[in-house]
């Protein structure tokens, strides 16, 4: 989730606790619902791109980021 917002995991936890992001506490930490993650990703991408992004474009961009992150590990 932190890569979507460009924030640290601690900042994300605080945002969830403060109610700025929808999420639930689980034994291993926090879980953010997929719909919330997509909403946040769309907001960030559209802000940076300066235009609306289709669902297909959004999924393609997210898949690209995930595969790049997997390659780094």
Secondary structure as GFF3:
##gff-version 3
##sequence-region A 1 73
A	DSSP	alpha_helix	2	5	.	.	.	ID=ss1
A	DSSP	alpha_helix	9	18	.	.	.	ID=ss2
A	DSSP	beta_strand	24	26	.	.	.	ID=ss3
A	DSSP	beta_strand	29	31	.	.	.	ID=ss4
A	DSSP	alpha_helix	34	49	.	.	.	ID=ss5
A	DSSP	alpha_helix	55	72	.	.	.	ID=ss6
###
